[in-house]
Amino acid sequence: MKISKITPKQAVRFGEFAHRWIEIGLSTEPADFDLATDAALRAYKLCNLGRPMVILRMGSPYGATLGGVIAWAMLRELKQVWDQVGYQVRAQVWDQVGAQVRAQVWAQVGAQVWDQVRAQVMDQVMDQVWAQVRAQVWAQVRAQVRAQVGDQVGDEV
């Protein structure tokens, strides 16, 4: 229900409400990241949106701004590298190998791509925000990849 007017009771308490929300906005208390993550994921679900690929936990709004840009750039580059390697592998071996050999090739190529991207990222950026973002993005991407294909690849190998 849309509120278009405040009641007289709300008007009397307006100062109290303003003070409370100003305190919240100016708070420097550590964030409860687990609670915030759960709330954000519930909001995505209520809006019928898919779960985000990466959830960053940053120490400040400024860090979140920088971290979001860095995470976006990392994921974009990772997708480009993954697409390129995937295309090359499919073009060269997809029709020539059986299911077992195909699984082994993908496992080896995947490890090389992760190692290459990780090395490039570590060489290019060394500041605190980058380290924080890198750790979170890699952990979440790895967990998703392992959850989706790890057992299948392990069984095949």
Backbone bond lengths (Angstrom), bond angles and torsions (degrees), N, CA, C in turn:
res aa  C-N    CA-C-N  psi(-1)  N-CA   C-N-CA  omega(-1)  CA-C   N-CA-C  phi
1 M - - - 1.446 - - 1.527 108.53 -
2 K 1.297 116.51 130.31 1.461 122.20 -179.43 1.524 109.61 -80.01
3 I 1.329 115.49 132.51 1.463 121.01 177.59 1.522 107.48 -97.16
4 S 1.327 117.00 123.57 1.463 120.35 -179.61 1.533 112.06 -111.26
5 K 1.320 118.06 -15.81 1.463 122.41 179.08 1.524 108.54 -143.04
6 I 1.318 115.17 152.17 1.460 118.14 174.22 1.522 108.52 -97.25
7 T 1.325 115.31 151.46 1.460 120.81 -179.81 1.524 109.27 -80.61
8 P 1.310 117.64 163.77 1.472 119.76 175.79 1.538 111.83 -58.24
9 K 1.344 117.58 -37.86 1.461 120.42 178.02 1.535 110.46 -63.15
10 Q 1.333 117.19 -41.36 1.463 120.91 178.26 1.523 110.86 -66.90
11 A 1.314 117.78 -37.68 1.466 121.92 -179.95 1.525 110.38 -62.63
12 V 1.329 117.18 -39.56 1.455 121.02 179.01 1.527 110.50 -64.29
13 R 1.314 117.26 -35.36 1.475 121.82 -177.01 1.529 112.76 -91.92
14 F 1.311 118.77 5.67 1.456 121.68 -175.28 1.529 112.45 -57.41
15 G 1.332 116.66 -43.08 1.465 120.33 178.16 1.521 112.03 -59.37
16 E 1.323 115.82 -41.42 1.466 121.31 177.85 1.536 110.57 -62.12
17 F 1.322 116.20 -46.02 1.466 120.25 179.54 1.529 110.90 -62.65
18 A 1.324 116.23 -45.51 1.473 120.13 -179.22 1.527 109.90 -61.07
19 H 1.334 116.41 -45.59 1.474 120.07 -179.67 1.534 110.81 -60.11
20 R 1.330 116.12 -43.81 1.474 120.10 -178.78 1.524 111.18 -60.80
21 W 1.340 117.11 -46.88 1.462 120.01 -175.99 1.529 112.41 -75.75
22 I 1.303 117.20 -27.33 1.467 119.22 173.27 1.529 109.41 -67.18
23 E 1.334 117.59 -42.46 1.475 120.68 176.42 1.523 111.25 -59.82
24 I 1.311 116.54 -43.38 1.466 120.44 178.85 1.529 109.91 -62.33
25 G 1.326 116.88 -44.77 1.463 121.09 -178.56 1.512 113.30 -65.96
26 L 1.317 117.93 -31.03 1.463 121.61 -178.29 1.528 113.24 -95.28
27 S 1.314 116.79 -0.32 1.467 120.53 -176.99 1.526 111.63 -63.14
28 T 1.320 114.61 139.92 1.474 120.95 174.45 1.521 110.94 -112.58
29 E 1.329 116.38 14.59 1.461 120.70 177.13 1.529 109.23 -66.34
30 P 1.337 117.24 147.36 1.474 119.51 178.24 1.539 110.96 -59.34
31 A 1.291 115.08 142.28 1.465 120.64 179.02 1.526 110.10 -74.60
32 D 1.318 115.74 149.72 1.459 121.67 172.15 1.531 105.99 -92.67
33 F 1.350 116.06 89.77 1.457 120.59 -172.69 1.522 112.66 -63.22
34 D 1.330 117.21 -37.09 1.464 119.16 179.83 1.530 110.82 -63.86
35 L 1.327 116.15 -44.25 1.461 120.42 178.76 1.530 110.53 -64.30
36 A 1.331 117.01 -43.41 1.468 121.02 179.66 1.526 111.09 -64.06
37 T 1.329 116.81 -42.28 1.461 120.58 179.12 1.522 110.87 -62.70
38 D 1.332 116.35 -46.02 1.469 120.01 178.37 1.526 111.27 -59.31
39 A 1.334 116.97 -43.13 1.469 120.93 179.80 1.532 110.74 -64.53
40 A 1.323 117.01 -43.26 1.467 120.44 -179.94 1.530 110.89 -63.95
41 L 1.321 116.91 -42.58 1.468 119.44 179.96 1.522 111.71 -67.03
42 R 1.344 116.99 -35.64 1.472 119.50 175.18 1.530 110.02 -64.09
43 A 1.341 116.94 -39.36 1.464 120.20 178.65 1.530 110.82 -63.44
44 Y 1.322 116.66 -42.95 1.471 119.82 176.71 1.528 109.76 -58.28
45 K 1.328 116.10 -45.53 1.463 120.36 -177.95 1.529 110.78 -64.56
46 L 1.338 117.34 -43.94 1.465 120.64 178.79 1.527 112.00 -61.51
47 C 1.315 116.91 -30.14 1.474 121.87 179.45 1.525 111.81 -90.03
48 N 1.327 116.74 7.05 1.464 122.23 -179.25 1.524 112.16 57.69
49 L 1.318 116.35 39.51 1.459 122.09 176.70 1.521 108.98 -106.55
50 G 1.326 115.81 150.02 1.457 120.18 177.41 1.521 110.94 -70.03
51 R 1.314 115.52 156.16 1.462 121.17 178.60 1.532 109.13 -63.25
52 P 1.331 117.87 135.58 1.463 119.45 177.97 1.528 110.99 -63.87
53 M 1.332 116.13 148.61 1.460 120.82 -179.75 1.522 111.14 -66.14
54 V 1.329 116.62 -38.42 1.459 121.84 -175.74 1.523 108.93 -134.32
55 I 1.328 116.05 138.49 1.458 121.94 174.31 1.523 106.68 -121.39
56 L 1.328 116.42 115.91 1.459 120.68 -179.14 1.521 110.14 -90.37
57 R 1.321 115.53 141.29 1.460 122.21 175.42 1.517 106.81 -118.05
58 M 1.313 115.94 99.20 1.457 121.14 -174.53 1.524 110.14 -109.02
59 G 1.332 115.58 158.12 1.450 121.31 -175.19 1.511 115.11 -85.20
60 S 1.328 118.46 -8.46 1.457 120.78 -178.75 1.525 109.39 -159.48
61 P 1.341 116.49 162.01 1.476 118.44 175.05 1.529 112.03 -59.78
62 Y 1.333 116.57 -37.97 1.471 119.91 178.47 1.531 109.97 -63.91
63 G 1.328 116.41 -45.16 1.460 120.21 177.70 1.519 111.54 -61.86
64 A 1.334 116.45 -37.54 1.463 119.86 178.69 1.526 111.03 -66.19
65 T 1.327 116.42 -37.66 1.468 120.22 178.26 1.522 110.17 -62.99
66 L 1.332 116.17 -50.76 1.461 119.53 178.71 1.519 111.22 -65.86
67 G 1.316 116.03 -43.06 1.458 120.26 -178.75 1.516 112.69 -61.14
68 G 1.331 117.03 -39.29 1.462 120.17 178.72 1.514 111.91 -63.06
69 V 1.315 116.54 -42.46 1.464 120.55 178.86 1.523 110.39 -64.86
70 I 1.330 116.52 -44.57 1.468 120.47 -179.34 1.529 110.70 -65.44
71 A 1.330 117.28 -43.19 1.467 120.53 178.88 1.529 110.54 -61.80
72 W 1.332 116.71 -43.15 1.465 120.18 178.91 1.529 110.16 -59.99
73 A 1.337 116.97 -45.49 1.467 120.72 -179.25 1.528 110.67 -64.19
74 M 1.334 116.78 -41.63 1.470 119.72 178.85 1.523 111.53 -62.00
75 L 1.314 116.48 -47.49 1.463 120.25 -177.96 1.526 111.35 -66.00
76 R 1.336 116.74 -36.81 1.466 120.27 177.04 1.522 110.26 -62.74
77 E 1.340 116.66 -46.28 1.463 120.00 179.84 1.526 111.00 -66.42
78 L 1.322 116.48 -40.89 1.461 120.25 178.57 1.520 110.12 -59.61
79 K 1.342 117.02 -42.81 1.465 120.27 179.32 1.525 110.54 -64.01
80 Q 1.337 118.20 -41.71 1.464 121.10 179.54 1.526 110.62 -62.65
81 V 1.322 116.67 -45.27 1.465 120.48 179.54 1.525 109.57 -64.02
82 W 1.323 116.19 -46.06 1.464 120.13 -178.57 1.528 110.62 -62.76
83 D 1.337 117.50 -42.44 1.467 120.73 178.62 1.526 110.75 -62.99
84 Q 1.325 117.34 -42.73 1.464 120.78 -178.93 1.526 110.97 -65.24
85 V 1.315 116.93 -47.21 1.465 120.21 179.74 1.524 109.83 -64.45
86 G 1.335 115.88 -42.11 1.464 119.28 179.15 1.518 111.55 -59.98
87 Y 1.335 117.71 -42.90 1.453 121.68 179.44 1.525 110.26 -62.93
88 Q 1.345 117.00 -46.50 1.464 120.58 -178.47 1.527 111.23 -62.89
89 V 1.313 116.18 -43.46 1.471 119.09 -179.67 1.523 110.49 -64.98
90 R 1.341 116.37 -46.52 1.470 118.76 179.66 1.518 111.35 -60.08
91 A 1.338 116.95 -43.39 1.457 120.68 -177.53 1.525 111.81 -64.34
92 Q 1.329 117.74 -33.74 1.462 120.85 -174.65 1.525 114.23 -91.78
93 V 1.336 117.84 -36.92 1.469 117.42 -170.38 1.520 115.90 -127.50
94 W 1.314 118.63 -11.64 1.467 119.63 -170.91 1.528 112.54 -55.08
95 D 1.328 117.72 -46.53 1.458 120.53 -176.92 1.524 112.73 -84.48
96 Q 1.328 117.98 -6.50 1.460 121.00 -172.54 1.521 114.00 -102.57
97 V 1.297 118.70 -9.81 1.467 119.51 -174.61 1.507 110.89 -125.06
98 G 1.306 115.55 157.36 1.464 121.80 177.40 1.518 110.85 -83.94
99 A 1.323 116.29 179.30 1.466 121.85 -175.67 1.533 111.82 -61.20
100 Q 1.307 118.38 -40.79 1.464 119.86 -177.40 1.528 111.96 -68.45
101 V 1.324 118.05 -46.36 1.458 121.56 179.27 1.526 109.89 -66.28
102 R 1.327 117.47 -39.59 1.462 121.81 178.75 1.536 110.30 -59.25
103 A 1.306 117.94 -43.07 1.469 121.12 178.71 1.526 110.90 -63.87
104 Q 1.328 117.94 -39.10 1.465 121.18 179.70 1.536 110.56 -66.68
105 V 1.316 117.27 -41.93 1.466 120.74 179.52 1.524 109.99 -62.87
106 W 1.323 117.37 -45.79 1.467 120.38 -180.00 1.523 111.17 -61.33
107 A 1.330 116.70 -39.50 1.467 118.95 179.99 1.526 110.33 -63.30
108 Q 1.323 118.00 -42.32 1.462 121.21 -179.14 1.526 111.38 -68.77
109 V 1.314 117.09 -44.94 1.462 121.02 -179.50 1.527 109.72 -63.80
110 G 1.324 117.39 -42.74 1.463 120.60 179.19 1.511 111.84 -59.15
111 A 1.330 117.47 -44.51 1.468 120.59 179.03 1.525 111.12 -62.65
112 Q 1.316 117.67 -40.76 1.462 120.66 179.95 1.530 111.33 -66.18
113 V 1.319 116.89 -40.06 1.463 120.48 179.20 1.523 110.00 -64.34
114 W 1.340 116.98 -46.71 1.467 119.73 179.24 1.524 110.14 -59.34
115 D 1.328 117.65 -44.91 1.465 120.76 -178.91 1.529 110.94 -63.42
116 Q 1.312 117.36 -42.34 1.470 120.94 -178.52 1.526 111.25 -66.02
117 V 1.327 117.29 -47.84 1.459 120.49 -179.65 1.525 110.12 -63.89
118 R 1.316 117.62 -42.86 1.466 121.64 179.92 1.525 110.19 -61.09
119 A 1.335 118.25 -43.06 1.467 121.53 -179.90 1.528 110.94 -64.86
120 Q 1.322 117.53 -42.79 1.463 120.60 -179.98 1.523 111.01 -63.68
121 V 1.330 116.53 -42.93 1.461 120.75 -179.44 1.527 110.42 -62.72
122 M 1.321 117.64 -44.37 1.461 120.96 -177.45 1.524 111.07 -66.89
123 D 1.354 117.74 -33.32 1.460 120.77 179.67 1.523 111.97 -73.51
124 Q 1.319 118.64 -31.40 1.461 121.76 -171.58 1.528 113.24 -85.99
125 V 1.310 118.46 -35.28 1.463 119.69 -173.08 1.516 110.33 -134.57
126 M 1.351 117.70 129.17 1.449 120.53 -176.56 1.526 113.66 -124.66
127 D 1.287 119.32 3.47 1.461 119.31 -175.57 1.525 111.58 -77.75
128 Q 1.308 116.18 170.39 1.462 122.19 -173.58 1.524 113.03 -63.32
129 V 1.327 117.80 -41.84 1.462 120.23 -179.04 1.516 110.35 -63.51
130 W 1.325 116.09 -43.05 1.467 120.19 179.80 1.520 110.39 -60.42
131 A 1.329 117.38 -45.61 1.467 120.75 -179.31 1.520 110.31 -60.86
132 Q 1.316 117.14 -41.60 1.457 121.01 -179.21 1.534 111.10 -65.38
133 V 1.318 116.58 -45.36 1.466 120.61 -179.74 1.519 110.50 -66.01
134 R 1.338 116.58 -46.14 1.455 120.63 -178.11 1.525 110.87 -56.59
135 A 1.306 116.90 -45.92 1.465 120.33 -178.59 1.524 111.11 -60.90
136 Q 1.320 116.91 -43.48 1.457 119.68 -177.84 1.527 112.03 -70.98
137 V 1.321 117.08 -44.30 1.463 120.09 -178.75 1.524 110.62 -63.52
138 W 1.335 117.03 -48.81 1.465 119.39 -178.26 1.522 110.95 -61.53
139 A 1.324 117.21 -42.16 1.463 119.93 -179.07 1.521 110.81 -60.99
140 Q 1.334 116.39 -43.35 1.454 118.76 -177.70 1.525 112.09 -74.11
141 V 1.320 117.76 -40.83 1.467 119.94 178.75 1.525 109.72 -64.94
142 R 1.333 117.49 -46.06 1.466 120.64 178.29 1.516 111.40 -58.71
143 A 1.335 116.25 -45.06 1.461 119.74 -179.59 1.521 110.85 -60.57
144 Q 1.335 116.61 -41.10 1.462 119.19 179.57 1.523 111.24 -67.32
145 V 1.325 116.65 -44.13 1.464 119.66 179.83 1.525 109.81 -63.65
146 R 1.333 116.35 -46.55 1.473 119.56 179.74 1.516 111.22 -61.78
147 A 1.328 116.60 -41.22 1.455 119.55 -179.47 1.523 111.63 -64.69
148 Q 1.322 116.57 -35.48 1.464 120.13 -175.42 1.525 112.81 -83.42
149 V 1.329 117.65 -40.85 1.459 118.59 -173.98 1.515 114.41 -125.39
150 G 1.314 118.47 -8.89 1.467 121.31 -174.15 1.521 113.20 -57.74
151 D 1.332 116.54 -48.29 1.461 118.95 -178.78 1.517 111.72 -65.78
152 Q 1.328 117.26 -39.33 1.462 120.35 -179.58 1.528 110.80 -65.19
153 V 1.304 116.57 -45.43 1.459 120.47 180.00 1.530 109.86 -64.78
154 G 1.333 117.14 -43.91 1.459 120.78 179.18 1.523 111.52 -59.76
155 D 1.321 117.31 -43.86 1.456 120.70 178.62 1.520 112.15 -63.24
156 E 1.342 115.51 -41.93 1.462 119.46 -178.69 1.522 111.87 -68.14
157 V 1.329 116.69 -39.91 1.473 119.97 -178.38 1.500 109.04 -71.91
